Structure formats: structure tokens, C-alpha cells
Amino acid sequence: MGGCVTSFTGAHRFLSNFWPAAVSLDHIIYPTVEHAYQAAKSVEPAKRAIVRMMPNPAMARTAGRRLGVRRDWVAVKVEVMRHLLEQKFAAGSHLADALDATGEMLLEEGNTWGDRFWGVYGGTGANTLGRMLMAIRTKNRDCEFAALLG
Ligand SMILES: Nc1c(N[C@@H]2O[C@H](COP(=O)(O)O)[C@@H](O)[C@H]2O)[nH]c(=O)[nH]c1=O
């Protein structure tokens, strides 16, 4: 299956970091990748708890953006995201199956909120989130293949 997912909406909403998925950050469970990613901007447990308790990912994002980021945030944020997404799409899980079902489609987080780092806005952007998801999709397949071979 070729083609392109140009936004994480509708049937592809599960690709968004706002989709419900329990993920762990430093042994504490968060309800979405977005909650955990935003909490990770701080190293202070009390601040992380505020983000974790937010009733939805949009509010977690707003709260996280007010935290003031830790000094090493720019250096670690991509690895933090990868760590969370690998949990969300852990091989064999329901969401990994849904990711696998996207076949060879290009996954692009086209967005309306101006994010050219994680997604694509106005036709340009690094699409870091989409590229990470495609890499996990490939990795999961490689693992499955290796398991079949024994
Ligand atoms: N703003 C938004 C999404 N953007 C998400 O926000 C995060 C980046 O936050 P920051 O590093 O603070 O700019 C990252 O997880 C990105 O995917 N996603 C959605 O589904 N809906 C939204 O409305």
C-alpha cells in the first residue's frame, strides 16, 4: 500500500501523540505520549505531576509549555520522544498492528499549529514525528521477521 498520510486525523488519529496510550517515564505512567513528553521538559517530580494530572493532552501540552524546559532539553527531546513512541507502538500491541497496517504509506504530521519540527506546516517541515513512526514501523517488522527465522 503506497500513498501518503498527510495529517494524523480521522482514521489516522491514533498516530497523534494525543491518542490515549499508557506510557512510562521514569517508572511513572502517563495517559498519553503528549502528557509524558511535556512532563519530561522538567526534572522536578512536582511539576511532572501537574502535567500528568491534566485531564487531556491539549491541557498537558499547555501546562508543559509553561514549565520552562530543563537545560538539556534540546539535546534529549528527540530521544525522549523515541522512548515514548517505542512504548506506544510496542511490537505485538494493538497500536503496532494499526501502524503496520499503514503499509508503506508516507506518514506526515501535517498540522495547523505551525509545527515544522515534529510535523509539516504550510508544505514544509522536518516531520520528525512522522519519520520516527516510519522507523518504528520498519523496526517492528524486522523484529517479527527475525522472530520467524528463530
Ligand atoms: N499541538 C498538537 C500536537 N502536537 C504535538 O505537540 C508536541 C510538541 O510540543 P512542543 O515541543 O511543546 O512544541 C508534539 O508531541 C507534537 O506532536 N499534536 C496534536 O495531535 N494536536 C495538537 O494540537
The ligand as an SDF file (V2000), in Angstrom:
LIG
                    3D

 23 24  0  0  0  0  0  0  0  0999 V2000
   -0.2200   20.6510   19.0770 N   0  0  0  0  0  0  0  0  0  0  0  0
   -0.7480   19.4510   18.7450 C   0  0  0  0  0  0  0  0  0  0  0  0
    0.0990   18.3390   18.5200 C   0  0  0  0  0  0  0  0  0  0  0  0
    1.4530   18.4850   18.5810 N   0  0  0  0  0  0  0  0  0  0  0  0
    2.3010   17.7770   19.4760 C   0  0  0  0  0  0  0  0  0  0  0  0
    2.8580   18.6890   20.4130 O   0  0  0  0  0  0  0  0  0  0  0  0
    4.1560   18.2410   20.8110 C   0  0  0  0  0  0  0  0  0  0  0  0
    5.1840   19.3130   20.6130 C   0  0  0  0  0  0  0  0  0  0  0  0
    5.0930   20.1830   21.6510 O   0  0  0  0  0  0  0  0  0  0  0  0
    6.1960   21.3040   21.8920 P   0  0  0  0  0  0  0  0  0  0  0  0
    7.5230   20.6030   21.9380 O   0  0  0  0  0  0  0  0  0  0  0  0
    5.8030   21.8980   23.1880 O   0  0  0  0  0  0  0  0  0  0  0  0
    6.0790   22.2310   20.7310 O   0  0  0  0  0  0  0  0  0  0  0  0
    4.4460   17.0200   19.9790 C   0  0  0  0  0  0  0  0  0  0  0  0
    4.0600   15.8720   20.7100 O   0  0  0  0  0  0  0  0  0  0  0  0
    3.5290   17.2180   18.8000 C   0  0  0  0  0  0  0  0  0  0  0  0
    3.2540   16.0050   18.1450 O   0  0  0  0  0  0  0  0  0  0  0  0
   -0.4680   17.1440   18.1830 N   0  0  0  0  0  0  0  0  0  0  0  0
   -1.8240   17.0120   18.0470 C   0  0  0  0  0  0  0  0  0  0  0  0
   -2.3060   15.9200   17.7410 O   0  0  0  0  0  0  0  0  0  0  0  0
   -2.6350   18.0710   18.2710 N   0  0  0  0  0  0  0  0  0  0  0  0
   -2.1570   19.3020   18.5880 C   0  0  0  0  0  0  0  0  0  0  0  0
   -2.9540   20.2300   18.7520 O   0  0  0  0  0  0  0  0  0  0  0  0
  1  2  1  0
  2  3  2  0
  2 22  1  0
  3  4  1  0
  3 18  1  0
  4  5  1  0
  5  6  1  0
  5 16  1  0
  6  7  1  0
  7  8  1  0
  7 14  1  0
  8  9  1  0
  9 10  1  0
 10 11  2  0
 10 12  1  0
 10 13  1  0
 14 15  1  0
 14 16  1  0
 16 17  1  0
 18 19  1  0
 19 20  2  0
 19 21  1  0
 21 22  1  0
 22 23  2  0
M  END
$$$$
